[in-house]
């Protein structure tokens, strides 16, 4: 399996939805650059809205929260459609 990378970060986790995903990237660095990032990603190549941190646990929590927020938004939207609003 090929490792996926973006901007020097290796993607180590993802939460996929039908048309997008949220990913967690890790960078092995000794510099002051953040070691972790979460992105919103489309088509496995377009990465947006990066959240950067040096704490892996914070990055994981952010990954899950971002995905949960999107899922809840979609559920709410679907419920409005079902109700005919």
KELUM-606332 format. One record per atom (N, C-alpha, C): residue in three letters; x, y, z. Coordinates in steps of 0.02 Angstrom, whole numbers, plus 50000, padded with zeros to 5 digits. Layout:
# residues N
ALAXYZ
...
END
This chain:
# residues 85
UNK500424994150000
UNK500005000050000
UNK500445006250000
UNK500315010849954
UNK500705017049950
UNK500495021750005
UNK501005025150032
UNK500845030250082
UNK500625036550046
UNK500105039550072
UNK499855045850044
UNK500165051550083
UNK500375056750047
UNK500675062550080
UNK500385068950052
UNK500445074250091
UNK500265080950069
UNK500695085850108
UNK501015090350073
UNK501425095750103
UNK501925093050154
UNK502205087350140
UNK502705084450185
UNK502425080350242
UNK501765079850247
UNK501435075950299
UNK501205069350271
UNK501325063950308
UNK501075057350290
UNK500385056450321
UNK499905054450281
UNK499225053450306
UNK499225046950346
UNK499045047550411
UNK499065041650455
UNK498365039350477
UNK497855043450464
UNK497175041550482
UNK496685045450439
UNK496105042650428
UNK495595046250391
UNK494895043850411
UNK494415048350402
UNK493715046650410
UNK493385048550344
UNK493155043450308
UNK492885044550241
UNK492135045150241
UNK491895050050203
UNK491185050950189
UNK491105049650114
UNK490495049150088
UNK490415047450017
UNK490775052149969
UNK490815058549984
UNK491105063349936
UNK491705067249961
UNK491945065550021
UNK492525068950049
UNK492785064850107
UNK493305067350138
UNK493565063950198
UNK493935069050241
UNK494035067150302
UNK494445071050349
UNK495055066750363
UNK495645069850359
UNK496265066050365
UNK496705069050419
UNK497135064750447
UNK497635066650496
UNK498315065350465
UNK498735070450463
UNK499405069750437
UNK499925070550492
UNK500475067050483
UNK501035067350531
UNK501675069050494
UNK502075073450523
UNK502715075250494
UNK503265073750544
UNK503775070150520
UNK504355068850561
UNK504825074750553
UNK504855078950604
UNK505255085050599
UNK505555086950666
UNK506135089850663
UNK506455092550724
UNK506375100150727
UNK506095103050675
UNK506005110250673
UNK505405112250715
UNK505245118650713
UNK504675121150751
UNK504015120250714
UNK504045117350655
UNK503425115950618
UNK502985111150659
UNK502335112050655
UNK501885107350690
UNK501975100250663
UNK501935095450707
UNK502025088450688
UNK501395085250659
UNK500805088150675
UNK500175085150654
UNK499715090250622
UNK499305087850576
UNK498805092150543
UNK498195088050527
UNK497615091150531
UNK497005088150505
UNK496765092550448
UNK496535089250395
UNK496265092750337
UNK495595089850317
UNK495205093950283
UNK494625091850244
UNK494905090250175
UNK494735084550147
UNK495045082350085
UNK494505080050035
UNK494615081949972
UNK494165079849917
UNK494595076449864
UNK494355070849839
UNK494685067149784
UNK495395064849801
UNK495545063749863
UNK496205061349885
UNK496775065949863
UNK496625072049843
UNK497175076349820
UNK497075083749835
UNK496475085749853
UNK496335092749868
UNK496215093549943
UNK496685096749977
UNK496665097350050
UNK496515104550069
UNK496045105250117
UNK495825111950137
UNK495785112550213
UNK495815118750237
UNK495655120450306
UNK496075116450356
UNK496725117150351
UNK497175113550395
UNK497145116150467
UNK497145111550515
UNK497215113050586
UNK497855109750608
UNK498335113750631
UNK499005111350647
UNK499125111250722
UNK499485106150745
UNK499655105550817
UNK500265101050825
UNK500565101450883
UNK501125097050899
UNK500915091150942
UNK500285090950961
UNK500025085851006
UNK499595080850967
UNK499805074650967
UNK499445069550928
UNK498735068450954
UNK498645068451020
UNK497975067551047
UNK497515073251027
UNK497765079451029
UNK497365085151006
UNK497175084350933
UNK497645081950893
UNK497515080950821
UNK496975075650811
UNK497005070250848
UNK496495064950842
UNK495805067550863
UNK495785071150918
UNK495145073950941
UNK494865078650888
UNK495295082850860
UNK495075087550808
UNK494815083750746
UNK495165078450727
UNK494945074350670
UNK494235071750682
UNK494115068850740
UNK493465066050755
UNK492925071450760
UNK493095077050792
UNK492605082450799
UNK492405085450732
UNK492895086350688
UNK492755089150622
UNK492305084450582
UNK492465078050584
UNK492055073150548
UNK491355072750578
UNK491315072750644
UNK490665072350678
UNK490235078450660
UNK490545084250658
UNK490175090350641
UNK489875089850571
UNK490275087350524
UNK490025086550455
UNK489475081350451
UNK489555075850486
UNK489045070550487
UNK488395073250517
UNK488445076750573
UNK487845079650604
UNK487505084650558
UNK487895088650523
UNK487615093450475
UNK487215089750422
UNK487495084350396
UNK487165080550344
UNK486525077150370
UNK486545074750431
UNK485955071650461
UNK485405076950469
UNK485585082750494
UNK485095088150502
UNK484795090150435
UNK485205090650385
UNK484975092450317
UNK484495087050290
UNK484675080850301
UNK484245075350279
UNK483575075350316
UNK483595076750380
UNK482975077050419
UNK482515082650393
UNK482795088250373
UNK482395093750345
UNK482075091550280
UNK482445087950239
UNK482175085450176
UNK481615080550188
UNK481705076150236
UNK481205071150252
UNK480565074450277
UNK480655079650317
UNK480075083250344
UNK479755087850293
UNK480085088950237
UNK479815093150184
UNK479915100550196
UNK480405102250235
UNK480535109450249
UNK481035112350200
END
